[in-house]
Amino acid sequence: MSAAGRWMNRLLFLFRRSKFEAELREEMEFHREQIEEELRSDGTAGTEAHRRAAVQFGNTTRLRERSHDVVAFRWETVVQDIRYAVRQMTHSPGFAITAILMLALGIGASVTIFAFVDAALLQPLPYAQPDRLMDVTESLALFPRGNLSYQDYLDWKRLNTVFTSLEIYNGSGYLLQTAEGTEAVPGVRVSAGFFHTLGVVPVEGRDFRPGEDAVSEAPVGLLSYATWQKRFGGRRDMIGETLKLSGVPTTIIGVLPPDFQFAPRGSAEIFTTAQPTNGCEKRRSCHNLYGIGRLKDGVTVATALAEMKGIAQQLERQYPDSNRGQSASVMPLARAITGDVRPILFVLLGGAALLLLIACVNVSNLLLVRAEKRRQEMAVRGALGASRVRLARQYVTEGLVLVLLGTAAGMAVATVMMRVLHAMISKQMLAGMPYLQGMGLTAHVWGFTVTVALLAAGLFSIAPILRLPMAALRQSLSDGGRSGGSTFWRRLGANLVIVEVAIAVVLLSGAGLLSKSLWKMLHVDLGFESDHIATLSVDLPARGFEKDTQRAQFAQSLLDRIQSLPGVQSVGLTTTLPVSCNCNTDWVRFVGKPYNGIHNEVDNREVSAAFFQTLRAKLVRGRLFTQSDDATHPKVVLVNESLAKKYFPGEDPIGKKIGDTELTPNSLREIIGVVSDIKDSALDAEEWPAEYEAFAQDPSSYFSVLVRTSPRPESMLPALSAAVRALNPEVGVEDQTTLEQRIHDSPSAWLHRSAAWLMGGFAGIAFLLSMIGLYGTISYSVSQRKREIGVRMALGAQRSTIHGMILREAGRLSCFGIVAGVGCSIAAANLMGSLLFGVRTWDVATLAAVVVLLAAASLLACYLPSRRAATVNPVEALRAE
Amino acid sequence: MSRKADLMPGTLDMMILKTLTRGSLHGYAIAQSIRQMSDDVLTVEEGSLYPALQRLLLEAWVKAEWKRTPSNRRVRVYTLTATGRKQLGVELSRFEQMVAAIGRVMRDVEVEG
């Protein structure tokens, strides 16, 4: 018969299922009766004939099943198994809910973290052939990835043979006139070939033409898609329109694609050509750019790095003054962009994996207990003719159904957790991590989920199948499942509990170390009082502020105006807020000190007279700035203690003079005081030598105002912005916040905080799960040993002895787990060393606390079952069998 | 006396088909017939006829209908179909090939034995 015919028959059978079953049963029964009758007529006695007929006919259940297999579709038995599996679960809802919840937590956590990792590290940058894109910058001992000087860039671009193109960018804000007034709009200055190198094509208009970034060309710019939509309503006729960006008429020539993002400046709204018009770009010693290069085919990163280093050396020989110690850095762009979050993501992925493992171990443990309880049932099914494969398949089906439900719940958990995590990231952080917008259920994440689910399903099927040897099944039948093979389970289950406890120790101590380092970081000595300070940044337009006196005068009027506001205690300004970065540095040289040409790199900030009073920073010696330290008086400078210690060891620096590397007369400033170190850099970064110049003597067009207020600083922010606008509506105001908020949201604090929180969450769940596992194991062991305990008590064992026996058993398990865990945690802490701040990887206090906590909790987890064991009634225990 | 496992694989179908060449029979009769014709050598687990019969039905080598015995008992009676007869020919020649081949292998053993 044709395959189609066979298929049709099967289909027909599907609709006549019950009739088929009935007919087959009738037919078989008739056959068996005939044999029995035949035997009886040969003289066999009634019951014996019945027995022998059954033997001769064979196992009816199995034969019916085989007949059924012949006519049925394969999937029908699968459906049967699934139905049976679901029925099994609804019969023991406690088991099912516990197992599904555990899986949901484990899978949810790991999928969430994987989605993060996927968005940050795996999903390639949204550019053409992203793996060929390199971050190219200069490098020196203090700055492994420093900035590139424009003059060096021109030589690099000309001399290199490894890149098909080498482009530059730097962050830049523009002042844009909007309906609400002047607004500071973030942007990026890029060289003309920038987008071509990335492989990004505008959706509207055109890209920059080669050479359009020359000084002689009219300034042109591209809009980000979001800005085009938000600010300009997506108008087509925006192309060709001219915008005044900080007073410079700039023609908009195109709009970037909606999915375009440039992580180093994710909030950028406008991209303009980097015309080397500012003074910095004319000097080889001024470093303000980053480079992006596209590697030629076949060129490796190492080759490119070697070549760029060679060129840097050549330039060093050629320009010893400016290029001393200037080497090159070449690394994949993706690495440069995600460098900060990389270690944290790996640690979190590890934490999530451990949590998943603990959840799986717990569920396997539950399944083993159930398999143990179901030995009888399986033995009966086996005796009734179910083949071993069929029984095993039943367990596989049950494992799959469990994992399916657990995964579905886990995906729901993950979806919620992803939203929560996304919301946890501040807007400012998110701007620096635009790739996180791609976070979600991508193909990678689904692939990961399916892999995890399949592995779990495999584990959950194998665990109970291990308990299916045929011989043991027969034994179960005969001994009523009293003790058969339970030692096997006890051993495996016990080992699994040791693993769980060990993992809980690792996660708890990891969370402990991360929390401790977060605490240390947030309590690092800032050198000032960060509370009650409101800050905002001020951006002066070019027009009307060309002269130093104009800028200095505006700043002074602003300070006076703010000082007169009610609630203001004092007000100061600085060009770089505290707790930002070791950046905006200067190369200095000291009059009267030997100089060997090495660049003395120090943080450089211009601050107002009241800056230090406002921060309540300490003056160590000498004096602070006064109103009279202005352009009409000799140039003065304050230094921090780090600078004094490094360059004037054992000397009084007051009265000494600082200048640039050539000690040009105009650069000379006299040190008038030493202030205690103010945290200039990220919380976890080292403190650098710093010099503070008087703002009035070198007024910048961009500065931040700090206001110490008596009411809550947040409440003062609107009044502060209004004060700036009232003074001059064309001045840009941005980043209105409080200093504490700024520190709280700073990238280093955020990274450490999120790591501590997430790890803490994982650890908490792991702790709970491991204790449930321990409790379950001991409880089960007690229930298995009821008879033994009964015998012991009948023979005169005291309750306290039984109590002790069970507690000893549990204690042994948790001890092994804790000891193994402590070893693993020290190893794990070494792996996350880069995330730890001010904490050693083998922090005794943390480890001790974790050990005590786990020991106490496991004692509690074991106490209840051991109490139950001790209250066993020996008579009942013996009779129950 | 052996169980089903000792029956040469695939031969049960052929024997059922062969048995049915003499006319329509119910399951018990088929089993009896095989036993008698083999002089009680081939005693299969009798129930294993039924999965085999289902297979033959599905292939349409036999057809089945319910009839009444003289004692008014309902039984299912199997009849060989034309394709079944053709299939018997196929199985028979395959079987003969197999027997001949085995015979050739075993001849030397017989001389020594």
Interface residues (C-beta under 8 A of the other chain):
Chain A: M1 G5 R6 N9 R10 E23 L24 E26 E27 M28 F30 H31 R32 Q34 I35 Q56 F57 G58 N59 T60 L63 R64 R66 S67 D69 V70 V71
Chain B: K4 H26 G27 Y28 A31 T43 E45 E46 G47 S48 L49 Y50 P51 Q54 R55 L57 L58 E59 A60 W66 R73 R74 V75 R76 T83
